[in-house]
Amino acid sequence: MRSLGFARFGVWRNLLQVWRRGYHGNRKGEGFVLGGLYVIGPENQGILLEHHEKEFGNKAALSAVRTAVSRIQKTEETRDN
């Protein structure tokens, strides 16, 4: 996806959006690795949310993250604190 990734409209839209907000980054590292987000519950609860970037700048929906976090069950250790 290296050079083809920059041909996508969504990539340019996301780059313009962060540039307007003043973020320029440090330009160090690979630059072609897409990120992701996991919300993992304690013990045997497992993965509650899994999001992988489909293109550069793609973000997880905040409502989905909030829903996943609200589903985290408390354990005995966290109830004591």
C-alpha atoms as one frame of an Amber mdcrd trajectory, in Angstrom:
protein
   0.000   0.000   0.000   3.030   2.275   0.145   2.608   4.570  -2.866  -0.985
   3.548  -3.577  -1.978   4.644  -0.079  -1.284   8.274  -0.926  -3.549   8.097
  -3.975  -6.647   7.613  -1.792  -8.898  10.621  -1.178  -9.354   9.779   2.525
  -5.616   9.904   3.147  -5.308  13.408   1.690  -8.383  14.568   3.607  -6.883
  13.301   6.883  -3.476  14.848   6.147  -5.095  18.221   5.418  -7.188  18.006
   8.581  -4.207  17.410  10.884  -2.102  20.010   9.060  -4.831  22.640   9.643
  -4.850  21.750  13.350  -1.114  22.422  13.538   0.251  18.881  13.853   3.330
  18.192  11.742   4.772  15.079  13.414   8.414  14.195  13.788   8.767  12.382
  10.427  10.854   9.649  12.046  10.213   5.954  11.610   8.644   3.815   8.928
   5.585   5.950   8.214   3.692   3.202   6.415   2.551   1.114   9.376  -1.139
   1.447  10.146  -2.206   1.529  13.787  -5.022   0.127  15.823  -6.844   0.175
  19.136  -7.821  -2.598  21.531 -10.013  -2.387  24.627  -9.289  -5.469  26.714
 -11.219  -6.491  29.815  -9.638  -8.086  32.883  -9.117 -11.801  33.422 -11.311
 -13.901  31.102 -13.412 -11.050  29.721 -11.203 -10.771  26.649 -11.205  -8.241
  23.828 -14.143  -5.821  23.984 -13.193  -3.649  21.009 -10.754  -4.125  18.166
 -10.129  -1.378  15.605  -7.535  -1.412  12.815  -6.787   1.575  10.606  -8.016
   0.991   7.064  -6.093   4.003   5.754  -3.776   6.611   7.256  -5.593   8.775
   9.809  -8.574   6.440  10.222  -9.809   6.559  13.852 -12.040   4.405  16.023
 -15.486   5.835  16.723 -15.483   7.480  20.151 -18.958   6.119  20.901 -17.746
   2.555  20.259 -14.751   3.091  22.557 -16.975   4.499  25.326 -19.394   1.577
  24.992 -16.551  -0.946  25.189 -15.017   0.758  28.227 -18.385   0.814  30.004
 -18.633  -2.976  29.504 -15.407  -3.641  31.426 -16.280  -5.733  34.474 -14.670
  -4.889  37.772 -12.533  -7.523  39.476 -11.979  -8.065  43.196  -8.730  -6.075
  43.031 -10.367  -2.994  41.483 -13.348  -3.089  43.862 -11.029  -2.746  46.860
  -9.397   0.443  45.498
